[in-house]
Amino acid sequence: MTTISDQPASLPEGELTRRYRDMLEDAIRRQPDSYLWSHKRWKRVWKDEYASLWIEESH
């Protein structure tokens, strides 16, 4: 098991989510055959309207 942060409440808003996203992306890139690619998220085509929902780096 991996700990993302020992003090998550002290992180800036969204930072815990960004760290989780980065860890998940790294795991998928290292072992893509272990990821469930049939997940609905990957069945949709990107639309510009999604941009406002995207979490970007805060720094």
C-alpha positions in Angstrom: 0.0 0.0 0.0 1.2 3.5 -0.8 0.5 6.6 1.4 -0.2 9.7 -0.7 0.2 12.0 2.3 0.7 11.7 6.0 -1.2 15.0 6.5 -3.8 15.3 3.7 -5.7 18.1 5.5 -2.6 20.3 5.2 -2.4 20.0 1.4 -3.8 22.8 -0.9 -7.3 22.1 -2.3 -7.1 19.5 -5.1 -3.5 18.4 -4.4 -4.5 15.0 -3.0 -6.6 14.4 -6.1 -3.7 15.5 -8.3 -1.3 13.1 -6.5 -3.7 10.2 -6.8 -4.2 10.9 -10.5 -0.4 11.0 -11.1 0.1 7.7 -9.2 -2.7 6.0 -11.1 -1.4 7.3 -14.4 2.1 6.0 -13.5 0.7 2.6 -12.6 -1.2 2.3 -15.8 1.8 3.3 -17.9 4.0 0.7 -16.1 1.5 -2.1 -16.4 -1.2 -1.2 -18.9 -2.4 -4.8 -19.2 -3.5 -4.7 -15.5 -5.9 -1.8 -16.1 -9.5 -2.3 -16.9 -9.6 -0.5 -20.3 -13.3 -1.2 -20.7 -14.1 1.4 -18.1 -16.7 3.8 -19.4 -14.4 6.8 -19.0 -12.4 5.6 -22.0 -15.4 5.1 -24.2 -16.1 8.8 -24.6 -14.4 11.2 -27.0 -12.9 14.4 -25.5 -15.0 17.5 -25.9 -13.8 21.0 -25.2 -16.6 21.5 -22.7 -14.8 19.0 -20.4 -11.8 21.4 -20.0 -13.5 23.3 -17.2 -13.7 20.0 -15.2 -10.0 19.2 -15.7 -7.7 19.4 -12.6 -4.5 21.1 -13.5 -1.3 21.6 -11.5 -1.6 24.4 -9.0 2.0 25.5 -9.1 
